[in-house]
Amino acid sequence: MRFEVSHVLDAIERRLTTEPALARGVLDLAEVVRYVDLDGGRPATLLRLGMVVDALARHLAEEGIQVYCVVDKQLLSDLDQPSSERMVIRRWADDGHVEVVQGAGMRVRELNEVAGLPIISRNLPGFAALPGAGGAVITVRGPVPTAPSDLGRRLMSRRWRCPDPECALFAGMRVAVGQPLPKLRGNPLCPRHDLPLADTGPAPAQDVLAVRVNGVIKQRFLVTGAGPVTVGRAPEGNWDSDSRSIVLGPWLDEGGVKAVSRNHVVVAFDHSGLSVKDVSMNGAWVYPGGDKITPRQPRTLGPAEYIELYPGVEIGRPGSLAAGTGTVGSVLVDAPTMSFRLPPS
């Protein structure tokens, strides 16, 4: 099966995050790209990152999983890595999609211990990525963390700014969508620049919600006290990755396209916590219970409650949504042609 490299890398990019609350695991990119046993191919290729992302998505039954990717600076000059892929990694770093550090292994362990992110690797405890039929498979090796440490919670409850005005990680432009975990060497430091971070005040309250369609979680997203998020078939203003809206249209069947409004619900933090407001003409319901939300009136969402926009189209905290049962898509299959071949299944 052939794939278009550039399209695959674009699909992989959408699965990268430096927000610990959204990441399902952390990995050392150099280890993954050099994992020749996954496909028996060339010494280093970014396509193996896609294989690992797909394996984790299948393991967790969650199609839109995101991973926290740490890049050792040496990888940017590694001649085994194609020059075109090194350029992609630099672009990812400049856009804040990955961290570039000196000593990726140490940073991965720090994110594991402090931010509570499972490590995705060959040998360390956590999610073990191993060769399998059709590519990579994930098995669990040892304990898998589920929450940040007390130190991690304190660090992530503050907002930080890097002295470098061009810093993509801590430049002060990410307040609505979260930020990475500061690097710890005494004082909090910027992972990329090794400069002390300035504490700019408390972070807005936030919570993680997920969209589930036909039994599969398609996407996780943050709702923060910095502003509401609109969810619908094609909300207005969804022009870039930092837009505060979630597009459901690509996941809807014919009935869903008719029943889910362009702007359907707005989720936000108010004085009573996380609330949802139905701004559609078609209605929204809260489960368990099936109560219809009063149109245009905020309704507080309880910890175990979720919203149904249409049968099979649901929004809620990940813990309130049942484990996925449907088929999970692939970042590799999304692209049509290329000189990379998956092993036969």
C-alpha positions in Angstrom: 0.0 0.0 0.0 1.5 3.4 -1.0 1.3 6.7 0.7 2.0 10.3 -0.1 4.8 11.4 2.4 3.7 15.0 2.7 0.1 14.2 3.3 1.0 11.6 5.9 3.2 14.1 7.8 0.4 16.7 7.7 -1.9 14.0 9.3 0.8 13.2 11.9 1.2 16.9 12.7 -2.4 17.1 13.8 -1.7 14.4 16.4 1.1 16.3 18.1 0.6 18.5 21.2 2.7 20.1 23.9 -0.4 20.5 26.2 -0.1 17.7 28.8 -3.9 17.7 29.5 -4.5 16.6 25.9 -1.6 14.2 25.4 -2.2 10.4 25.8 1.5 9.7 26.1 5.1 11.1 25.7 7.8 9.8 23.4 11.4 10.4 22.4 11.2 11.1 18.6 14.7 9.9 17.9 13.9 6.5 19.4 10.8 6.1 17.3 12.2 7.3 13.9 15.2 4.8 14.4 12.9 1.9 15.3 13.8 -0.1 12.2 12.2 -3.3 13.5 8.8 -1.7 13.0 9.0 -1.9 9.2 12.5 -3.1 8.2 13.0 0.0 6.2 15.6 2.8 6.1 17.7 3.8 9.2 15.4 6.7 10.2 12.0 7.9 9.0 9.2 10.1 10.5 6.7 7.6 9.1 7.4 5.4 12.1 5.9 8.1 14.3 2.6 7.6 12.3 2.8 3.8 12.9 3.2 4.3 16.7 0.4 6.9 16.8 -1.9 4.5 14.9 -1.0 1.7 17.3 -1.8 3.8 20.3 -5.1 4.9 18.8 -6.1 1.2 18.2 -5.0 0.3 21.8 -7.0 3.1 23.4 -9.9 2.9 20.9 -9.6 6.6 20.4 -9.1 7.9 16.8 -7.9 11.4 17.5 -5.2 10.7 20.1 -2.4 13.2 20.5 1.1 12.6 21.8 3.7 14.8 23.4 6.8 14.5 21.2 10.2 15.4 22.6 13.0 16.0 20.0 16.7 15.8 20.9 18.6 18.6 19.2 21.0 16.1 17.7 18.2 14.7 15.6 18.0 18.0 13.6 21.5 17.3 12.2 21.2 13.5 11.9 22.2 12.6 8.4 20.3 9.3 8.6 17.1 11.4 8.7 16.1 12.7 5.2 16.7 16.4 4.9 13.1 17.0 4.0 12.0 15.4 7.2 14.5 17.4 9.3 12.9 20.5 7.8 9.5 19.2 8.9 10.7 18.6 12.4 12.1 22.2 12.6 8.8 23.6 11.4 6.9 21.5 14.0 9.3 23.0 16.6 8.9 26.6 15.4 5.1 26.2 15.5 5.1 24.7 19.0 3.9 21.2 18.0 7.0 19.5 19.5 9.7 20.3 22.1 13.4 20.4 21.0 15.7 19.9 24.0 19.2 18.8 24.8 18.7 15.4 26.4 15.3 14.1 25.3 15.4 11.0 27.4 15.6 13.0 30.7 12.8 15.3 29.5 10.6 12.3 28.6 11.1 10.9 32.1 10.3 14.3 33.7 7.0 14.6 31.7 6.2 11.0 32.9 6.9 11.7 36.5 5.6 15.3 36.9 2.9 15.6 34.2 1.7 12.0 34.6 2.1 11.1 30.9 2.7 7.5 30.0 6.0 6.9 28.2 5.7 5.3 24.7 8.9 3.4 24.0 10.5 0.0 23.4 11.9 -0.7 26.8 10.6 1.7 29.5 7.5 1.1 31.7 4.4 2.4 30.1 3.1 1.8 26.6 5.5 -0.5 24.8 5.5 -0.1 21.0 6.4 -3.4 19.4 6.5 -4.8 15.9 3.2 -6.5 14.9 1.0 -7.6 12.1 0.5 -4.6 9.8 2.9 -2.3 11.6 3.2 -1.5 15.3 1.2 -2.7 18.4 1.0 -1.4 21.9 1.3 -3.5 25.0 1.3 -2.3 28.6 4.5 -2.8 30.5 4.4 -1.9 34.2 2.4 0.8 35.8 0.9 3.6 33.6 0.4 7.0 35.3 -3.0 8.5 35.2 -2.6 12.0 36.7 0.1 14.7 37.3 2.0 14.8 40.6 1.3 17.6 43.1 4.2 19.5 41.7 2.9 19.1 38.2 -0.5 20.4 39.2 1.1 23.4 40.8 3.2 24.2 37.7 0.3 23.7 35.3 -2.0 25.9 37.4 0.2 28.9 36.6 1.0 30.7 33.3 4.6 31.1 32.2 6.5 33.4 29.8 9.8 32.8 28.1 12.2 35.8 27.8 12.7 34.9 24.1 9.8 36.7 22.4 9.9 34.2 19.5 9.4 31.2 21.8 6.5 29.1 20.4 6.0 27.3 23.7 5.9 30.1 26.3 5.4 33.3 24.3 2.2 34.2 26.1 -0.1 33.5 23.1 -1.3 30.1 24.2 -3.4 31.1 27.3 -6.7 29.9 25.7 -5.3 26.5 24.8 -2.9 25.6 27.6 0.9 25.3 27.6 3.7 22.8 28.1 5.1 21.7 31.4 8.1 23.9 32.4 11.5 22.2 32.6 12.7 21.7 36.1 16.3 22.5 37.1 15.8 24.4 40.3 13.6 27.2 38.8 11.1 26.5 36.0 12.9 26.8 32.7 11.8 26.9 29.0 12.6 23.4 27.7 13.8 24.8 24.3 15.9 27.8 25.4 16.9 26.8 29.0 16.0 30.3 30.2 14.1 31.0 33.4 10.4 31.4 32.9 8.5 34.3 34.4 5.3 33.5 36.3 2.6 35.6 34.8 -0.2 34.6 37.1 -2.8 31.8 37.6 -3.9 29.8 34.6 -7.6 29.9 33.6 -9.7 27.1 34.9 -9.9 24.3 32.4 -11.4 20.9 31.7 -10.9 18.3 29.0 -13.9 17.3 26.9 -14.2 14.7 24.1 -16.3 14.2 21.0 -17.6 10.6 20.5 -19.2 9.6 17.2 -20.7 6.2 16.7 -18.8 4.7 19.7 -15.4 6.2 18.9 -13.8 9.2 20.5 -12.8 11.4 17.6 -11.1 14.3 19.4 -10.3 15.7 22.8 -10.3 19.5 23.4 -9.8 22.0 26.2 -12.4 24.3 27.6 -10.9 27.1 29.7 -12.0 30.1 31.6 -10.4 32.2 28.9 -13.4 31.8 26.6 -16.1 29.5 25.3 -15.9 26.8 22.7 -18.6 26.3 20.0 -19.3 22.8 18.8 -21.3 22.1 15.7 -21.4 20.8 12.2 -19.3 23.7 10.8 -18.9 26.5 13.4 -18.1 29.9 12.1 -14.6 31.1 12.6 -12.8 27.7 12.7 -9.9 29.0 10.5 -6.9 27.6 12.3 -5.8 25.2 15.0 -6.1 27.7 17.8 -9.7 28.6 16.9 -12.2 28.0 19.8 -14.6 25.8 17.9 -14.9 22.1 17.1 -16.0 20.9 13.7 -18.2 17.8 13.7 -19.1 17.7 10.0 -16.5 15.2 8.7 -17.7 12.6 11.1 -21.4 12.9 10.6 -23.6 10.6 8.5 -26.5 11.9 6.4 -28.9 12.0 9.3 -26.3 13.8 11.5 -25.6 16.4 8.8 -29.3 17.3 8.9 -29.7 17.2 12.7 -26.5 18.8 13.9 -26.6 22.6 13.5 -23.8 24.6 12.1 -23.4 26.1 15.7 -25.0 23.6 18.0 -23.8 24.0 21.6 -21.4 26.4 23.4 -19.4 25.0 26.3 -17.8 27.4 28.8 -16.7 28.0 32.4 -19.0 30.2 34.4 -19.5 30.9 38.2 -20.9 27.4 38.7 -18.3 25.4 36.7 -18.4 23.8 33.3 -21.7 24.7 31.5 -23.3 23.9 28.1 -25.8 26.1 26.2 -27.9 24.9 23.3 -27.8 27.5 20.6 -29.3 25.3 17.9 -32.8 24.8 16.5 -32.6 21.0 16.8 -32.1 20.5 20.5 -29.5 18.8 22.8 -30.0 16.3 25.7 -28.0 15.5 28.8 -27.4 11.9 29.9 -27.8 9.9 32.0 -31.5 10.9 32.2 -32.1 12.3 28.8 -33.2 15.7 29.9 -33.6 18.3 27.1 -31.5 21.4 27.6 -33.5 24.6 27.7 -32.5 26.5 24.6 -30.2 29.5 25.1 -29.9 28.8 28.9 -26.6 27.6 30.4 -26.8 24.2 32.0 -24.1 23.1 34.4 -22.6 19.7 33.3 -22.1 17.3 36.1 -18.9 15.1 36.4 -20.6 12.0 35.0 -22.9 13.7 32.5 -22.5 14.0 28.7 -24.4 15.8 26.0 -26.1 14.1 23.0 -26.6 16.3 19.9 -28.0 13.4 17.8 -28.0 9.6 18.3 -24.4 8.5 18.3 -23.0 12.1 18.5 -21.9 12.9 22.1 -19.8 15.4 24.0 -18.5 15.0 27.5 -15.6 14.5 29.8 -13.7 11.4 28.6 -14.5 9.5 31.7 -18.2 10.0 31.2 -18.1 8.4 27.7 -18.0 4.6 27.4 -14.9 3.0 25.9 -14.9 3.0 22.1 -16.2 0.0 20.1 -16.0 1.2 16.5 -13.2 1.2 13.9 -10.4 3.6 14.5 -9.0 5.5 11.5 -5.3 5.8 10.6 -3.0 8.8 10.0 -1.2 6.7 7.3 -4.3 5.5 5.4 -5.5 9.1 5.2 -2.9 9.7 2.4 -3.2 8.3 -1.1 0.3 7.5 -2.5 3.9 7.2 -1.5 7.1 5.1 -1.6 6.5 3.7 1.9 5.0 0.3 2.3 3.4 -1.2 5.4 4.3 -4.8 6.2 1.6 -7.2 5.1 -1.0 -8.0 7.8 
